[in-house]
Amino acid sequence: MSESNYTPMVHDIMHYESEIWNIADLLIAASVKQSDFPAYMMPFFALVMLEGRMINAVHRVEEEEGISSTTDPEEFKEVFLEQDCGFNEYIVMQNKTLKDICRNDGTFEQDFSNYLKAFDPDLKMLLGIERNKDQQKYLNLDYYVSELRNKKILMQVVSAWSLINLAPYSNSDITTLEEHIKRKWADISATTAGEQYTPDDIISLIAEIVARKVNKPKDKYVHVYDPTCGGANLLFGVEDRLKKEAGYRYIATYGSEYNDALYALAAIESRFRERSRIHYGNTLTTVPFSDNRFDVIVANPPYGTKWTGYEKEVRADKIGQFPGGYPSTSDGQMLFMQHILYQLADTGIAVEVHNGSTLFSGDAGSGESNIRKYIFDHDWVEAIIQMPQQEFFNTGIYTYLWIMNKQKSPERKDKLMLIDGSNLWRLLKKSKGDKRREMTEEHRRKIVEALIDFKDCEIGKVYDKWYFYYNKQSLTLRDLSESGKGIDFVYDKQPRAITHVKSLELNGQVISTFKSATREGLAATEAALKSFDSRTMPFRITVSNGTTYTFDADRNTLVETLPDGTTNELGCGIITRKVSTNRKEGVEIKFFMEPYFYTDYEIIPYSPDAEQNKENISNFMKKYIFKPYYFSSKQSTPVVGVELNFNKEFYVPEKIESVEEIMKEIIILENNLKNIKL
């Protein structure tokens, strides 16, 4: 359904902020926790939004059909119902509003009850009116009406809401007020964790990117999907801009949301759209539109939200949503990334908002890196755009737009562009939560033009996708002393024994019992030896002829000192011990010197050509590895990872002043100090 032409001159919608604060004051006075304010407010926000939409629809029927509810009530009602935008007898047929109901406190309770009952069954369900105990709560209006009635402030709250007339405002305007309500108390509300409401300027940027990239004639239907739609601000914001600013005539929107109240808000708004379907449920486990493939997908998935609660269902997926694997259960962003690519048409374009973790979290071989590699292997990433900090309402972190394209032009094959938009912003006149910055139309134009041109420029760089791949090679290295020596095995790879041990000194404490006829006699010695580490703990082993063995940490070497004072550098190694038992000696602790091996990993440039990749690894080893090594049997071939680092690619070194400039500043400071009168 198209929006009404009934658009009288109005103020900026945020002039209603004072009314919102009046409602908040009523709730504070009634001892409602501030973290519960959004839950108390959103059902009534939905009421005034519905009322405004229905008033617009009434005017539209009157203008287009030339009839009214008073001149021809039956025909008027029939035509109105054909619009399938919802129905309320009070609003549509009797021209009564909340403001009318609140004029008479004597009849308010009965009138307000009748007003709520006058909604059609679908809207009652979404609002939470006359809900059965087995039904979803959605906006749960009956509960909050009851709570406010018990607190003796129901009429005052409804009266305050009745002063907010949303009829003249667009969906974008209404979204602004809705976001204000939801985010105002977001920082103290546990229910808002991970929710990032997409601001209007970022919605505009996403829509502008989509409008330039979508591969559809403007007289054909464009199917737009948001799998984490929330209240559908992003979904419907993109739809509105594609229609009004890009000239697309027919748009079908699809959304999915698991939060009761947000789903209800999206579903209510969808009633006033020409072709829109909003699904309630967990997108990843229900896959509501699995048979559809979409021309456009937009999404702002929650950041850092655990998916442990439905891990079993996700891992049991049978339709192939997650071919790249599974990320850590601490963050489900990359599950949504794969779901989006599963639902994206072969000619489609997707724009996703993520935080930085999807760029670099997880080492090579981890779930996150494997997912990135799968997506890069298929060459689906066209660009990644860094947004300014302090752009979103309840987070100040950097965010990124991933531009996914399954049908890249030939000249963009195996390439992607990084665009740094972090410096494209202006300060807001008034902060909105954590949002202190916004992108202007000019800022957005620079980003879109850089993406379309796809050339190195002031804010962007084009890369071969292979640049972001790397080899992680596992090595087992033999440690050497500073002079390049290492303890050698003697015959048959046996460690070199230190025999006839007289005493061991650990951290200044002498331990001298190394032989005993009984195991119990060695208990104290064994207890002391449990913490012995020959590479970190100062020690001295003395044998019966007076020879000592110590570890020189400065030179990373074991040192043998003979009775005559001569010292020998034996090389890098470790001291181990072994408990043995024989009939003649009883129980004995022996010490052995042996080589020290350790595992390390090297990050080596990658080549998609197998032979060249082997040569890269070989050349790297020759150039950088100077100790004896071998490739461990389990990882003789490298693990290939994919990682992106915006800071490295767009690093601007800090300008250091010259010595002359520093000296001038010092002289100025000295002269200023001389002129200070004490």
N, C-alpha and C positions, 0 to 999 in steps of 0.2 A: 504494500500500500504506500503510495506517495505521501509526502508530508503536506499539510494544509498550506494554502497561500495566506492564511490568517496570521499575519506577522506584524502587529502594531509596533510602534517605536517603544523600545524598552531599554532599561538600564543594563549594564553589565550584570550577569547573573550573580556575581559575588557580592552585589549589594544586599543579598539575602543572608550574608554572613552574620549580621546582628540577630536575625531571627533564629539562626542555628544556635548562637550563644545563649539566647533567651531560653531555648529548649534545654540546653545543657545546664543552665542555672536551675531550672525546675527539677531536673534529674539529680543534681547535686543536693538540692534542698531535701529531696526525698531519699537521700542516702543510697543512691544507685552508684555502684563502683564506676569510676571513669573508664576502666577497661571494657565495661559493658555498654558504653554509650552507643557505639555503632550498631550493636544488636538491637537496642531500643529504638534507634532512629530509622534504620533502613526500611522496616515495614511501612512506616508512615511516609517516608520519602517515596516508596513505591506507590502509595495511595495518591499522593499529589501528582506524581508523574502520570499515572493512569488517568486521573481526572483531567489533566491538561491535554493528554493525547485524545481522549474521548471528546473533549470540547472542540478540539481541532477537527476531528472526524465529523462531528455534528455540523460545523460550519461548512465543511467541504460538501457534504450531502446537500445542504441548503443551497449552496452556490451552484453546484453542478446540476442538481435535479429540480431546483426551484420549488421544493416542498419543505415543510417543517413538521415537527412533532405536534404542533397545535393545529395546523391547517389540514393535514392528512396523516394522522398518527399511524394507521396500519401500513400504508405504503412506505412512509418514512422509516418505520421500524424494519420492514422487509429489506429495503435498500441498505440501511445501516448494517444489518446483520450479514449481508452479502460481502461486506468488506472484511469480515472475519478478523476484526481487531479487538474483540472482546466486547462485553456489553454490561451496562449497569442501568437498571430502570430509572433510578433516581436522576442520574446524570443525563442520560440520553433522552428520556421521554418526559421527565418532569423538570428538567433544567435546574436541578438542585445541586449545590456544591457543599463542600465541608464548611465553607464560610456561612452559607445559609443555615446549616444545621446548628452552628455554634452561636447563632444570634439569640436563641431562646434556651436559657439554661433549664427551664422547667421541662422542656420536651427533649432535651439533648440526648439523654440515654436511649430513649426509644427511637428517636430519629437516626442516631448514629448506628444503632443495631440494625435498623431497616436498611440503612445505606450499605452496610457491609453485606447483608444478606442479598442485596440486589445485584451483586456481581454474578456473572455466569459461572458454572461449575469449574471450568478450567482455571479461571482467575482465582476463585475461592481456594482451590487446591494450592496454587502458587503462593497466595498471600497467607495461607494457613488459617483460613476461616472455616469453622464447622468441620475441623479435621477429625477423622477417626484416629483412634490411638495407634492403629497399625500403619497409618500413612506417614510419609516423610513430613518433617516439620516445615521445610522450606523457609519462608519468612516468619512463620510462627506468630502471626499477628494476634490471634486469639489470646495467646499466653501473655503477650506484652500489654494488650488492652486490659486483661485481668489484673496484671501486676500494677499498672498505673491506676486502675480503679481502686485497688486496695490501698494504694498510697495517697488516694484522694486528689490526684492531679490529672486524671484522664482528660477532663474537659479543657483544662489549661493547656495541656500538651497538644491536643487536637486543634484548639483555637490557634496556637502558635504556628502549627503546620498549615492551617487554612490560609494564612497570610502569604504563603509562598505559591505564586502562580507560575507554573512551568509551561503553560500553553504557548506562550510566544517564542519559546527557546528551541534551538536545534538540539539534536542528540549530542553534538560536541559540547554545547553550553551546559546541558544537563549533566554530562559526564564530569565537567569541571566541578560542579557543586557536589556531585556524588563522591568524587575523589576526596574533596575537602572533608566531608563527613567521615569517610572511612579512614583517612590517614591522620586526622587530627589527634586521635588517641591511639594510633597504631603502635607507637613506641612503648606503650604500657599494656598492650593487649597481646596475650600469648597466641591468640588465634590468627594473628597477622604474620607470624613468622614465615619467611620465605616468599610472601606475596609482594610482588613489585608491580604497582599500578603504572601502566604506560602513560606518560604525560602526553599532552596534546601535540607538542612540537615534534616528539619522536614518532607519534602516529602519523603526522604529516610527512615526515621524512620517509617512513616505511611506505606510505601510499604513493609518494612521488617516485620512489625506486620501482615499485610494482608497476605503476602506470607506464614507465619507460621500458620496462623489461617484459611485461606480459605479452605473450604471443597469441593474441586473439583479436579478430575483427571487432570493431566497436558496436556492431549490430548483432553480435552473438552473445550468448550467455557466458559470463565469467563466473566460475564456481570457486568461492573463497572459503577457506576452512581455518579455524583456530582450535587446536586440540586442548588448549588450556585457557579457555575464553574468559573465565571469571564473570564479571558482569557484562562482557562483550563490548567493552569500550574500544578496544583495539579492532576487533572484528568489524563492528558497525562504523567505527571511525574511518577505516580503510574503505568500506563500501561507500560511505557518503562522499569521500573525496574522489573516488574513482568515477562516481556519477557526476558530481558537480564540477570538478576541476579537470578531469581527464576525458569526460564525454562518453564513458561506457554506459550504455542504455539499460542493459539487463545484467543484474548481478544476483546470484543465489548465494546465500551465506549459510554456513554450517558451523556449529560450535559444540564443544563438550566441556562440562564442568562438574566437579564432584562436591563442591561446597554448596550446601543447601540454599543459603541466602543469595549467594552470587548467581547460582543457576536460576533461581526464581527471577532475579532482576533481568538477566539476559533473556529468559523465556518470555517475560512480560513485554520487553522491548521488541522481541521478535514478532509479536502479534501485530505490530504496526509496520512490519516490513513486507514487501511484496512476496518474497520467496525466501523463507528462513526456517531452519530447523536447529533447535538446541537440544542436546542430549544431556541427560543427567546420569552421572556415574564415573567410575575410574576409567579414563580413556585408554590406558595401557592394557587393562585387563578385559575391558568390554569391547574395545575397538568398534565403536558404534557405526562407523561408515566404512567398514573394511572393503566393501565392494566398489567404493567410489575412488576415483582418482581426480585430484583437484588441480585447477589451473594456477591457483594462488594459495599458499599457506603462510599465515603469519602467526607468530606465537611469542609469548614472553613467559616461558616456563619458570616455576619457582626455583630459587637458587638454594643449594645446600640442603635440600629436603630429603630426608631418609625415605627409602622405599622398602625397608625391612618388613613392614606390615603386609605387603603383598608380593614379597620376593618369590614365594612358591608359585603363585599364579603366573608371574612374569617369566620365570624360567621354564614353565610348562607351555609357553606360547607355541602354537602349532601352525600359525599362518606365515611365519617368517618375518616378523617385525624387526628382529634384532640380529641380523646376520653378522654384524661386527663384534658381537659379544656383549658382555655386561660390565658396566662400570661399578665402582665401589657402591655399596648400599647406602653410603652416607650422602649421596647426591644423585638424583635421577635425571639431571638435565640431558645427559647423553642417551638416555632411553627415549626421551621425547625427540631428540634429534633424529634417531633412527626411525621412530614412528612417523615422523614428518616425511622423511625420504620414502618410506614405504607407501604413504598416501599420495605422494606428489606425482602428477602426470608426467609422462616422458617429455612433454613440452612445457612443463610447469616451472614456476619460480617460487622460492620460499625465502622468507626473511624472518630470522629468529633472533631474539634478544637473549644473550647469555652473559654471565660474568666471566672472569678470566680463567676459571678452572678448566673450562672445556678446551682452552688453547694449549695448556701445558701440564695439567695434572696427570699423574701416573707415569711411571718409568716405562721404557721399552718392554713389551711383553705384558704390560698391565692391561686391564680391561679398557681403560680410557684411551691409552695409546693405540690399542688394537682397533678400537672404533674409529679413531681419527684416521688410521692407516686404511681401513676398509673404505671410508668415504673418499679419501684422497686417491686410493687405487682406482676408484670408479670415476674420478675426475668430476665430482659434483660440486665442489666449492669454487665459486667464481670470485668472491671477494669477502673480506672481513673488515669491518669498519669500527674503529675505536671511538666511542662516545666520550664527551667530557665527563669529568667527575661532577658530583652534586647535581645530576640531571634528573634523578628519580626521586620519588616522594619519601621513601623510607630507607634509603641507602645512599651513601656518598661515594661508593666505589666506582671504578671504571666498569663500563659495560660495553658489549660488542654486538654488532649486527653481523650475523652470518648470512651471506647471500648464496643460496644454493640453486643451482641451475643444472638440470639433467640434459639440456640440449645446448651446450655452449657452441658458439660459432667456431669454425675451423681455426681461425687465428688465435683463439683463446684456449685451444686444446692443451691440456697439461700445464696450464698456467693459472695463476690466481693473483689478485691484487690486494695489497694491504693499504688501507686508507686511514690516515691519522686525523680524525676529527676532534681530537681532545682539546684543541685550542680554538675551536669554532663555537663561541658562546658569548652571551652577554649576561650580566647580572640582572636578576629579577628586581623590580622595585620593592617587592615584598616577598620574602622567602615563603615557600610552601612546604613545611616540614623540612626534610633534608634537601629538597629541591631549591637551589639558590641560583641556578643558571638555566638558560634556555637557548635554543638554536633559532636564529632568525631565518626568514625566507632566503636571505642571501647566503647564510651559512649552509643551509640545506642544498641550495643550488650548486654550490662549489662541490659538495660531496657527490651529488647525482651526476654532474658533468664529468667529474674525475672517473666515476664508475663507467659511464657511457664511453668516454674517450679511451679508457683502458691503456694509458701510457704513463710512464714515469712523470711525475709533476711535483709541485710544491708540497702537496699533502699525500701523495700516493706513490707506491712502487709496485712494479709488476715483477713476479718471480716465476721461474720454473717450479712446478710443484715439488720436484725432487729435492729442491733446496732445503725443504723442511723435514726430509727423511734423514735418518742417521743409523749407523751400525753401533750396537752395544756389544762389544766383544769381551767375553769372559776369559781371563787369564789366570793361570797359577804361576806365580813368580817366586824365584828363590832369592831371598834377601842377602845382600852382600854388605860387608863393612865399608867404611869410608874409603879404604884403600882397595876395595874390589875383591876382598877375600870372603870365603864362606866355609863353614865347617864341612868337611867331606865325610861321606860314609866310608867306612873301611870295607873289607872284603864282604861280598855278597849282600851289599846294601844294609849292613848292620851298623847301628850307631856306635860311636867311639865311647868306650866305657871309662869312667873315672873310678879306679879301684882303690881299695884300702883307705876308705874315707875315715878320717879321724873326727872331724867336726864340720858343722855348717853354721854359719853366722847369718841370721836374717834380721835386718833392721837393727843391728847391734846386739841381738840376743843370740847367744851361742847354744846350739843344740848338738850334743855329742853322743847320744845313744843310738848306734846304728846296728848293733848286734845284740841278740838276746835269745835265750833258749826258749822263751815263750812269746807268743804273740802279744800278750798283755803288756809285756815290758816295752813294747814299741808304741803303745797307745798315745803317750804324750808327744812323742816325736811325730807320729802320723798326724795328730791334730794340728801341730805347728806347721807341717808341710802342706796342709790343704790349701793355704793361701799363697804358697810359693809360686811366683811367676818370674822366671829368670830374665825377662826382658823389661820388667817394670820395677822390681823390688831389689834394693841393694843387698848383695849376698857375697859370701866368701866361703868356698869349699876348701878345706885343708885335708890333705892325705897324710898318711903316716910318715912319709919321708920329708914332710915339710913343704911340699909343693902346694901352691894355692891357685884357685881358679875364680876369677871375678868377671863381671860384665862392665865394660867401659861404654857408658851410654853416649858420651860425646863422639866416640868413633864407631859406635854401633858394632862392637866386636867383643868376643870372649878373649880374655887375657890369661895366659899361664905364667906364673911367677915361680921360678925354680928356687931351691934352698939357697943358692949362692946369690940371689937377687936378680938374676937374668930374667928378662921378660920376653915372652913370645906372643905375638898377635896371632891367635888361632883363626880368627875370622868370625863372621856373623853366624849365629846359631842359637839354639836353645838348650837348656838343661832339662832333661826329663828324669823321672825316677821310676824304679820298678821294685816291687816287693817280691822276694823269692824265698823259698824254703828248701832246706836240705837237711839230711839227717845229722851231718857233722856240725854245721854252723847254726842250725836252728833257723830263725827268721832274720832276713837281712834286707836292708834297703840299699839299692845300688843306684848310682847316678850315671847318666849317659849324655854325651854331647851329640847333637845331630843337626842337620841343616834346618833352616827356618823357611817354610813355604807359606805363602798367603795368597788369597784370592783377591783380584782386583778387576775392575771393568774399565775399558777404554771406549770413549765416544769417538767414532771415526766417520768421516764423510762417506755418504752413500752414493752409489751409482746404480741406475736400473739395469745396466748391462752387467751380467754376472761376472764375466771375465775382468771387466774394468773394476768391479767392486772388490774382487779378490786382490787385484793389484793395488787398489787403494789401501786395503788392510795391510798388505805386505810392505808397502812403502812407509806406512805409518809406523809399523813395528821397527823397521830399520832406522827410522829417523828419531823416534822418541823412546824406545824401550831399550835399556842398556843392561838390564839384569837378565840372567837365564830365565826362560819361561817355557811353558807349554800350554796349549789350549786344553782346557778341561774336557774330558770325554763327553760329559752331558751337554756342553755348549761349545762344541768344536766349531760350529758355524755361528755367526753373530745373530742376535735378535734385532730385527729392524723396527725402529720406532719412528713416530711422527710427533713433532712439537713445534709450536710457534711462540715467538717472543717479541712482542711489539716494542718493548723497551730497548732491546738490542737493535732492532731494525731502524728505529727512529730516534736513537740516542743523539742528543746534542750536547757535546762537551761543554762544561762550564767555562766561561771566558775568564782567564786569569789576567789580572792587571800586570802591566810591565813594571820592572823595578823602578823606572823613572816616575811612573804614576804613583806608585806606593810611597816613594820618597817625598813627592810633592804633598801628598795627604799628611804625612808625618810632620812636615815642616809647618803646614797650616794648623795642625792640632797643637804643636808646640807653641806657636805664636798665640793661639787662642788661650792656652794655659797661662802664658806669661801675662796676658791682659786681665786675667781673673783677679779681682781684689778680694783678699781674704779678710 
